[in-house]
């Protein structure tokens, strides 16, 4: 495994900072594509930031029915505010966005989002029921520690969202980019990798999301690695030519006796 200096952060402290109050089982019944890989990664990012003394607001662009919103809210520290931007069922006024929403998110409603959040304790987020371009000038630059970009998958809006994230994030803040490699979202991939070419540093990837920072701490990847492995994830390091490390993580499968699919394979294998 390639290494990065630990930077003096206390590994035990990081492990204890993660709330770990939301599990994959808790999210059952909330529709969406937010999976256990990113559940662990979201919690690891917040835990590492808080262990380092980093606090700030959190912005989610595109909440769908609240699966990821529940996790972001659970990992807030006192004094932090979660902002959620989503038009929900409202028309956006942009033909491309409206066509995408009708095609992929026809069942989305603010009422269902609110009902899903109400299942869990926590402070009410500040909801901006609009498209993200309407946030321009509405939020304080340099005061956010985390921005989750998961709204439109069209190239132009994603490019805007990433530029907004860069403006809002404080030094060392993290942006999370959804669908950076999905075959059906080439516009997202183009905008994300364009941002990487202009200075966004990828620090962590999962099968669905890329986690990056424009000014990451030297030991951020190492701290994320410790946090993720401590929570049971499988991680793999990639050494880039420029000398900066990138981490990839997937959730560890449960023991075979806890997984019906694995149990079935085990039984079938024994019968042969």
N, C-alpha and C positions, 0 to 999 in steps of 0.2 A: 504494500500500500504506500502510495506517495504521501509525504508528510508535509504539514504546515506547522509552524511554531504555535504552541498553545496560547501564548500571549498572557499567561498569568491568571486566566480565569479559573475559578474553582469548579472542577468537574462535578463535585458533590452538590454544590449550590445549583448548577444548571439542572441536574436531575430532579431536584426538589421544587424548582420554580414552575415546572409544567403543571398545569391544573389537572389535565387528564380526566376531567369530569365528563366529557362527552365521548361516547364510544360509538362504534359502528352500529351496534344494536340500538342505541338511543335514537339514531337517525332513521330507523325503519319507519315507513309510513310517510316519509317526506320524499316526494318524487324529485329526481334530479340525477346528475351524472357525477356528483362529488363523491369520490370513493375513498377507501381506507388508506390508500397510498398518500393522498393529499390530506386526509384527516390527520395522520401522523406528522406530515410535513408542516402543516399550518401550526399545529401545537408546538413543534420543535422550534420554529422561527420565533414565535411569541415567547417561548421559554428562554431561548438564548438572548433575545433582546432584553427581556426583563432582568435576567441574571446579570447583564452588563450594565444595568441602570438606565437603559433606554426606554423612555416612555413617550407616548404621543398618540394622536388620534389614528383611527383606522378607517379606510374608505373601501367599500365594495361597490364596483361598477358591474351591475348585472347580478341579481340575487336569485332569480327564478322563484322557487318556492321555499327557499330559506335553509337548505341543507348546510351550505358553507357559512351562512350568516349566523346560525346557531353556534358554530364552533368559534368564529371570530369574536362573538359577544362573550362567550364563556371565558375567553382568554384575555379579556380586558383587565387592566389594573385600575385601582381607584384613581379617578380623575381623568381617565381616558374616555373618549366618546367614539362610538361606531356610527359612521355615516353610510347610508345605503342609497345608491342611485339606480333606479329602474323605472321605466315608464309603466310597467305592469300591463294592464289591458288598454291603457290609453294610446291613441295614435300618436306617432312621433312627429308627423309632418314631413318625414323624409321617406321617399318611396322605397328606397333600398332597405332601410330599417324595418318599415312596416311589412314589406314582403317577407323578410326573414322572420319577423315575429309571428306572422300568420302561418308560415310554413313550419316552424320549429317550436313555437311557444304559444299555440292557439289556446291552450287551457290555462294560461297564466292569469292570476288575479291577485290583487292586493289583499282581498279578504282571506284567501287561502294562505298567503304569506304571513299575514298577521296571526292567523289561527295556529300555524305551525310554530311561530316564535313563542306564542302564549303557552305552549306546552312546557317551556323551560323557564326557570327563573332568570332574572337579569334586567338591567336597565333598558329602557326602550331606545332603539336606535333613532337617529335623526334620518328620516326617510325623505329623499328628494325624488318625488314621483315625476320624473322627466328624463330626457336623454342627457347623456354626460356632457354634451357641448354646452348645455345650459348652466353647468357648474362653473364655467369660466368666470373668475373674479369673485366667486361666492365663498370660497374656502381659503384659509390662511396658509400661504406658502411656507414651506419649511417646518411644519408643525405635525406632520404625520410620520408614523414609524412604519406603516404597512399599507399598501394599496393592492387590492385584488382586481385585476382587469379581466372581466368575464362577461362583457356586455355584447355589443355587436361583434360579428365576425367578419365584417367588411373592412377592407384595407384602410380606407380613410378614417373611419371612426376609431379603429384600433390605434392607428398612428396618433390621433388626437389624444386618446386615453393615456398612451404611454408618455406623451409630452406633458400632459396634466400631472401624471404620477411623478415625473421628474421634478416638476415645479413644487409639488406639495410635500415631497419626502424631505425629511431632515437628513443631515449627514449620517450615513450608515443605514438609512431606511431601505426597505425591501419592497420590490414590486413583484407580484405573482401574475404570470401571463398564462391564461388558459388556452388550450388547443393550439399550442405553438408548433405541433407536428402532425396534426390530424389531416388525413387526405382530403376531407371535405371542407377544410377551412384554409385554402391557400392564401387568402388575403391576410388572415391573422399571422400566418407564418412569415409572409413577406414583411409585414410591419414590425414583428418582433425581431427578426434577424437584421432588419435595417437598423433598429435601435441598438442591437449588439454591435453592429459595425460602427455606430456613432458613440460608443462608450459604455453601453450597458454591459455589466460584467455578470455572466451567468455563474451562480454559485451552487445551484441545486436543481436537478430535474427529476420529475416523476414521469410515468407514462403519459400524463395529460398536461402537466404544467411545468413552466420554466420559472425559476425563482432567481431574481437578479438584483443587483445594486449598482448604482453609478459610482459609489465610493465605498466599497466594502472594507471592513476591518481586515487586516492581514490574516487573522486567525478565524474568520467567520466560518469558513468551510470546516475547519477542524472542530469547532464548537458544535456546529450542526451535526457533524458525524457522531460525536460523542452522545449528543442528545437523542438522535435517532436510534443508534444502536442500543442505548440504554432503555429505549421504549420497545425494543424487539424488532426493529426494521433491519432489513438487509441493505447495506450500502456498498457502493463501488466508486472508486476514485478514477478520474480521468485526468492525466497530466497534459495540459495544453502546451503548444509550442511556445507561447508567450511566457510560460513559467507560472501561470496562475492555475490553481486547481479547481476542478469542477466535480461536484458530488452527484451521484445518481442513487436514488433509493427506491426500493419496492418493499411493501409490507411483507413480513414473514408470514408464511402460511401457518394456520393453527395445526397442532398435532393431528395426525390422521384420524385418531378416534374422535376428534371434535368436529371433523368435516365430513358430512354425509357423502360427498363426492369421493373424497380420498378413501373413506371407509368402504365404499362400493368397489373401488378399484382394488383395494387390499383383499376383499373377499373374493372377487373374481380371479385375482392372481393366485390365490391359495387353492382355488378350485381346479385350476388347470393342471 
